[in-house]
Amino acid sequence: MSIFKKAKILVTGGTGMIGVSLTNLLIDLQAEVTVVSLDDVNPFGDKVFFVKKDLRNLENCLELCSKKDYVFHLAGIKGSPAVALKKPASFFIPTILFNTCLMEAAFRSDVKHILYTSSVGVYSPAEIFNEEDVWKTFPSENDRFAGWAKRMGELQLESYREQYNFNNFSIVRPANVYGPYDNFDEKNAMVVPSLIRRVLESNSELEVWGDGSQVRDFIYSDDVARGMLLVVEKKISYPVNLGSGDGVKIKDLVQAIINNSKKESLKVKWDTTKPTGDKIRLMNIEKSKKIGFVCKTSLDVGIKNTINWYLQNQKYSNLKYNSFNQS
């Protein structure tokens, strides 16, 4: 029997891309789920308890964590690296406050287990990202503020272990995640949703920054959600990368989106004068494989699903799911 059946579970950022996938899985497992978000749209209807609360407030977090068995902390600031570099305080400060208040409240509430969602942004530039290398280095300059904020969340949980011998937590570091319920708005979209929107809106030519040789590790949101459940079920208390382990060149990603959008006649213009970020961001997934994690969704299937969702739900495309006002 699943440990989540009838369990009282809090999911922060539950209306975000990974949050929706995770919450749906928990609903299927017959958990009693409370979703907290600042969004007005509840994708789950009466299947969950839906709450709008500001996680920067400790009293709010204590109220949310009270009598919960498990806390899945996914809430954060969603936005592209370019936006994060322009508005670092808008990413750094809310992220620090979310993490500090929510995880302190969960710790005080004696929950059975806390899952913290870290990020690929905690890593320094390298061809392969190994979990144990994080504290030997600094985050990439392209992820400096967001990366350090995520690192501080990891360190907060480690502090509970050091002082209180508290080991009931898991840390996951997802690769480049994509899927339905992502941000598709022009200012904050990450690479996959941005390209999907722009391909669908383009008629003859698509301009893309760089030369297409940059390599990224893309993972579909449903796969990340399954990985989260797995590390909690197995009580894994060390950081675990969640990725496909396969490097995809941006030019191949662009072509996959064009093909699945039925825009084969679209001409791609590569602008090599623009910044492109780190050359390679590829996860070492040996630790996740050892605990039984398998990435089930191919890039082609995931892109197709994401495009179909976007075409059917464009009313959501400008909502900043899983995010906070970044003005």
C-alpha positions as CSV (number, residue, x, y, z in Angstrom):
1,M,0.0,0.0,0.0
2,S,1.3,3.5,-0.9
3,I,2.5,5.6,2.1
4,F,0.5,8.4,0.6
5,K,-2.9,6.8,0.8
6,K,-5.1,8.8,3.1
7,A,-2.0,10.9,4.1
8,K,-2.5,14.6,4.6
9,I,-0.2,16.3,2.2
10,L,0.7,19.9,1.5
11,V,2.0,20.9,-2.0
12,T,3.3,24.4,-2.4
13,G,3.4,25.8,-5.9
14,G,0.8,23.1,-6.7
15,T,-0.6,25.0,-9.7
16,G,2.8,25.2,-11.4
17,M,4.1,22.8,-14.1
18,I,5.5,20.2,-11.8
19,G,3.0,20.9,-9.0
20,V,0.0,19.9,-11.2
21,S,1.7,16.6,-12.2
22,L,2.6,15.8,-8.6
23,T,-0.9,16.7,-7.3
24,N,-2.6,14.6,-9.9
25,L,-0.4,11.6,-8.9
26,L,-1.2,12.1,-5.3
27,I,-4.9,12.4,-6.0
28,D,-4.7,9.0,-7.9
29,L,-2.9,7.6,-4.8
30,Q,-5.9,8.7,-2.7
31,A,-4.0,11.3,-0.6
32,E,-5.7,14.2,1.1
33,V,-4.0,17.1,-0.7
34,T,-3.9,20.7,0.2
35,V,-2.5,22.9,-2.6
36,V,-1.3,26.4,-1.8
37,S,-0.8,28.9,-4.5
38,L,-1.1,32.6,-5.3
39,D,-2.9,31.8,-8.5
40,D,-6.7,32.2,-8.9
41,V,-7.1,29.2,-11.1
42,N,-7.7,25.8,-9.4
43,P,-7.0,23.0,-11.9
44,F,-8.2,20.3,-9.6
45,G,-11.7,21.3,-8.6
46,D,-13.0,19.8,-5.4
47,K,-10.3,17.0,-5.5
48,V,-8.0,19.1,-3.3
49,F,-8.2,21.7,-0.6
50,F,-7.2,24.9,-2.5
51,V,-5.6,27.7,-0.4
52,K,-4.2,31.1,-1.4
53,K,-1.5,32.1,1.2
54,D,1.6,34.2,1.1
55,L,4.5,31.8,2.0
56,R,6.7,34.7,3.1
57,N,4.7,34.8,6.3
58,L,5.7,32.3,9.0
59,E,2.3,32.2,10.6
60,N,0.7,31.4,7.3
61,C,3.2,28.5,6.9
62,L,2.6,27.2,10.4
63,E,-1.1,27.2,9.7
64,L,-0.6,25.3,6.4
65,C,1.7,22.7,7.9
66,S,-0.3,21.9,10.9
67,K,-1.4,18.3,11.1
68,K,0.2,17.5,7.7
69,D,2.0,14.2,7.2
70,Y,4.1,15.2,4.2
71,V,5.2,18.6,2.7
72,F,6.2,18.9,-0.9
73,H,7.8,22.3,-1.3
74,L,7.8,23.3,-5.0
75,A,6.9,27.0,-4.8
76,G,9.4,29.4,-6.3
77,I,10.0,32.2,-8.7
78,K,9.5,31.2,-12.3
79,G,11.4,33.1,-15.0
80,S,14.1,32.9,-17.6
81,P,17.8,33.4,-16.7
82,A,17.8,36.7,-18.6
83,V,14.9,38.0,-16.4
84,A,16.6,36.7,-13.2
85,L,19.8,38.6,-14.1
86,K,17.8,41.8,-14.7
87,K,15.7,41.5,-11.5
88,P,17.8,39.5,-9.1
89,A,16.2,40.7,-5.9
90,S,12.7,39.7,-7.3
91,F,14.0,36.2,-7.5
92,F,16.4,36.0,-4.5
93,I,14.4,37.5,-1.7
94,P,11.0,35.8,-2.2
95,T,12.8,32.4,-2.7
96,I,14.7,32.8,0.5
97,L,11.6,33.8,2.4
98,F,9.5,31.0,0.9
99,N,12.1,28.4,1.9
100,T,12.9,29.7,5.3
101,C,9.3,30.1,6.5
102,L,7.8,27.0,4.9
103,M,10.5,24.5,5.9
104,E,10.8,26.0,9.4
105,A,7.1,25.6,9.8
106,A,7.2,22.0,8.5
107,F,10.0,21.2,10.9
108,R,8.2,22.7,13.9
109,S,5.0,20.8,12.9
110,D,6.8,17.4,13.1
111,V,5.7,16.3,9.6
112,K,6.8,12.9,8.6
113,H,8.9,14.1,5.6
114,I,9.7,17.3,3.7
115,L,10.6,17.3,0.0
116,Y,12.5,20.4,-1.2
117,T,12.7,21.2,-4.9
118,S,16.2,22.6,-5.7
119,S,17.4,23.4,-9.2
120,V,20.0,22.7,-11.9
121,G,20.9,26.4,-11.2
122,V,22.8,25.4,-8.0
123,Y,25.6,23.9,-10.2
124,S,28.8,25.6,-11.5
125,P,29.4,25.2,-15.2
126,A,30.6,21.7,-16.0
127,E,30.1,19.1,-18.7
128,I,28.4,16.8,-16.1
129,F,26.6,17.9,-12.9
130,N,27.5,15.5,-10.0
131,E,25.5,15.9,-6.8
132,E,28.5,15.9,-4.5
133,D,30.3,18.7,-6.4
134,V,27.9,21.5,-5.5
135,W,29.6,22.7,-2.4
136,K,33.0,22.7,-4.0
137,T,32.0,25.4,-6.4
138,F,29.8,28.4,-7.0
139,P,26.7,28.6,-9.2
140,S,27.1,29.8,-12.8
141,E,27.1,33.6,-13.2
142,N,24.0,33.0,-15.4
143,D,22.2,31.6,-12.3
144,R,24.0,33.5,-9.6
145,F,21.2,34.8,-7.4
146,A,18.6,32.1,-8.1
147,G,21.2,29.4,-7.7
148,W,22.4,30.7,-4.3
149,A,18.8,31.1,-3.1
150,K,18.2,27.4,-3.9
151,R,21.4,26.4,-2.3
152,M,20.3,28.2,0.9
153,G,17.2,26.0,1.0
154,E,19.3,22.9,0.8
155,L,21.6,24.3,3.5
156,Q,18.6,25.0,5.8
157,L,17.6,21.3,5.7
158,E,21.2,20.3,6.3
159,S,21.2,22.6,9.4
160,Y,18.3,20.6,10.9
161,R,20.3,17.4,10.4
162,E,23.4,18.8,12.0
163,Q,21.7,20.3,15.1
164,Y,18.6,18.1,15.6
165,N,19.6,14.9,13.9
166,F,16.6,15.5,11.6
167,N,16.8,13.3,8.5
168,N,13.2,13.3,7.3
169,F,13.8,15.3,4.2
170,S,14.6,14.8,0.5
171,I,16.2,17.2,-1.9
172,V,15.7,16.9,-5.7
173,R,17.6,18.9,-8.3
174,P,15.5,18.8,-11.5
175,A,17.2,19.4,-14.9
176,N,15.4,21.7,-17.5
177,V,11.8,20.8,-16.9
178,Y,9.0,21.4,-19.4
179,G,5.4,20.4,-19.8
180,P,1.8,21.6,-19.5
181,Y,1.1,24.5,-17.1
182,D,4.5,26.0,-17.8
183,N,4.9,29.8,-18.3
184,F,4.5,30.7,-21.9
185,D,4.4,34.5,-21.5
186,E,6.9,36.5,-23.4
187,K,8.9,37.9,-20.5
188,N,9.2,34.9,-18.2
189,A,9.1,31.8,-20.4
190,M,12.0,29.3,-20.2
191,V,13.5,27.9,-23.4
192,V,10.9,25.2,-24.3
193,P,7.7,27.2,-23.7
194,S,9.3,30.3,-25.3
195,L,10.2,28.4,-28.4
196,I,6.8,26.6,-28.6
197,R,5.0,30.0,-28.5
198,R,7.3,31.6,-30.9
199,V,7.2,28.7,-33.4
200,L,3.4,28.7,-33.3
201,E,3.3,32.5,-33.8
202,S,5.9,32.6,-36.6
203,N,4.9,32.5,-40.3
204,S,8.1,32.3,-42.3
205,E,11.2,32.9,-40.1
206,L,12.2,32.1,-36.5
207,E,15.1,33.9,-34.9
208,V,16.9,31.9,-32.1
209,W,19.9,33.1,-30.0
210,G,23.2,31.3,-30.4
211,D,24.2,28.7,-33.0
212,G,22.1,25.8,-31.6
213,S,25.0,23.9,-30.3
214,Q,24.3,24.4,-26.6
215,V,23.4,21.1,-24.8
216,R,20.7,20.8,-22.2
217,D,19.1,18.0,-20.2
218,F,15.3,18.2,-20.6
219,I,12.9,16.3,-18.5
220,Y,9.1,16.2,-18.7
221,S,7.1,17.4,-15.7
222,D,5.3,14.0,-15.1
223,D,8.7,12.3,-14.8
224,V,9.9,14.8,-12.2
225,A,6.8,14.3,-10.2
226,R,7.3,10.5,-10.2
227,G,10.9,11.1,-9.1
228,M,9.7,13.2,-6.2
229,L,7.3,10.5,-4.9
230,L,10.1,7.9,-5.3
231,V,12.6,9.8,-3.1
232,V,10.1,10.4,-0.4
233,E,8.8,6.8,-0.4
234,K,12.4,5.5,-0.1
235,K,13.3,8.3,2.4
236,I,16.3,9.4,0.5
237,S,18.0,12.2,2.5
238,Y,20.8,13.1,0.1
239,P,20.4,15.4,-3.0
240,V,19.3,13.6,-6.1
241,N,19.4,14.8,-9.7
242,L,16.3,14.2,-11.7
243,G,17.0,14.4,-15.4
244,S,17.0,12.3,-18.5
245,G,20.7,12.0,-18.6
246,D,20.6,12.6,-22.3
247,G,22.0,15.8,-23.8
248,V,19.9,17.6,-26.4
249,K,21.3,20.3,-28.6
250,I,19.1,23.4,-28.8
251,K,19.0,23.0,-32.6
252,D,17.5,19.6,-32.2
253,L,15.0,20.9,-29.7
254,V,14.0,23.6,-32.1
255,Q,13.5,21.1,-34.9
256,A,11.4,18.8,-32.6
257,I,9.1,21.7,-31.8
258,I,8.8,22.7,-35.5
259,N,8.0,19.2,-36.5
260,N,5.4,18.7,-33.8
261,S,3.9,22.1,-34.6
262,K,3.6,21.1,-38.3
263,K,5.7,24.1,-39.3
264,E,8.3,22.3,-41.4
265,S,8.5,25.2,-43.8
266,L,9.6,27.6,-41.0
267,K,13.1,29.0,-41.6
268,V,15.4,29.2,-38.5
269,K,17.8,32.1,-38.3
270,W,20.6,31.7,-35.7
271,D,21.8,34.9,-34.1
272,T,25.3,34.2,-32.9
273,T,25.8,37.7,-31.6
274,K,23.4,37.1,-28.7
275,P,24.3,35.5,-25.3
276,T,23.4,31.8,-25.0
277,G,24.2,30.8,-21.4
278,D,26.4,27.9,-20.4
279,K,27.6,25.6,-23.2
280,I,26.6,22.3,-21.5
281,R,24.2,21.5,-18.6
282,L,23.9,17.7,-18.3
283,M,22.9,15.7,-15.3
284,N,24.7,12.7,-13.8
285,I,21.6,10.5,-13.0
286,E,23.4,7.5,-11.5
287,K,22.0,8.2,-8.0
288,S,18.4,8.4,-9.2
289,K,18.9,5.3,-11.4
290,K,20.2,3.4,-8.4
291,I,17.0,4.1,-6.4
292,G,14.8,2.9,-9.4
293,F,14.0,6.2,-11.2
294,V,13.4,5.9,-14.9
295,C,12.6,8.8,-17.2
296,K,9.7,7.5,-19.2
297,T,8.8,10.4,-21.5
298,S,10.8,10.9,-24.7
299,L,11.5,14.4,-25.8
300,D,9.3,14.0,-28.9
301,V,6.3,12.8,-26.8
302,G,6.8,15.4,-24.2
303,I,7.0,18.2,-26.7
304,K,3.9,17.0,-28.5
305,N,1.9,16.8,-25.2
306,T,3.1,20.3,-24.3
307,I,2.2,21.8,-27.6
308,N,-1.3,20.2,-27.5
309,W,-1.9,21.5,-24.0
310,Y,-0.8,25.0,-25.0
311,L,-3.1,25.0,-28.0
312,Q,-6.1,24.0,-25.9
313,N,-5.3,26.2,-23.0
314,Q,-4.0,29.5,-24.3
315,K,-6.0,31.4,-21.7
316,Y,-3.4,30.1,-19.2
317,S,-0.4,31.2,-21.2
318,N,0.1,34.6,-19.5
319,L,-0.4,33.3,-16.0
320,K,2.7,33.2,-13.9
321,Y,2.1,29.8,-12.3
322,N,4.2,28.9,-9.3
323,S,5.5,32.4,-9.2
324,F,5.4,35.7,-7.4
325,N,5.1,39.3,-8.6
326,Q,8.4,40.1,-10.2
327,S,7.9,43.9,-10.7
